């Protein structure tokens, strides 16, 4: 009998960080990562996400938006500062 592989579970700290971290550079500098427009995230995915933690966060937001899962982050956003 083979075991069913465990489903990966989202890291709650990463999800909270996505609602509070601002883009550090470029056209969308100072905008919350979760508020970046989807076309910009698509462009970044085609160009290649930056390395490191920022790239991981951008890749995660891209996947969240691509799959229409933004609603999952709404409860985490209520205390986040508003995007200008």
N, C-alpha and C positions, 0 to 999 in steps of 0.2 A: 504494500500500500504506500503510495507516495503522498507526501504532505503538500498541502497547498501553501505556496510561498506567502509570507506576510506582506500585506500592502504597506507601502511606505506612508507614514503619517506626516502631515505638515508640521514644521517647526513653528510653534506659536510665537516664539521670540522673533523669528524672521518675518512672520506676517505682520506683527506689530511694527517692526522696524520699517517695513515697506510703506506704512501709513505715516511715518514720521521723518523719513530721510528725504532730503532735498537733493536734486540734481546738482552736482558741484561745478558743472561747466557747460558751455555751449549755449545754443539758442534758448534752451529751457532751464538755464541756470536758476537755482533757487525755487524751482517748482517741485512739489512733492513727487517722488518717483511714481507713486500710484496714480498721479494725475497727468502723467506724460501721455500725449496723444498716441493712439494705436499706430497711425502711419509712421510716426517717428520710431516706435519700437520695432516695426517691421523693417524699416530702413536699417536700424542698428543691427538687427538679426542678419540682414543680408551683408552688411559690412563686416560684421564680427563684433560681438560684445567685448567690452574691455575685460582685461584679466582681473582676477581678484574678487573681493566682496562686492564691489559695485557691479561688476559684470554678472555675478550670480543673482543679485537683486533685480537687475534689469531683465535678465533672462526669465526670472520667476514672474515678474509683472507681465512680460510678453506672453507667457503661457497662460496666465490668469485671464488676460484680456482676450487672447485668441480663443479661449474656450468659454468666454462669457461668464466668468466666475467672479466678477468684481463685487457682486452682491455679498459674497462671503466676507469681504473686508469692511463692509459698512459698519458693523457693530464695533469694530476696532477703531474706526475713524472718528467717532463722536467726540473724543477728547483731543484729537489731533488738531494742530493749528490749521486754520483755513488757508487755502492757496490763494495767492493774490490774483 
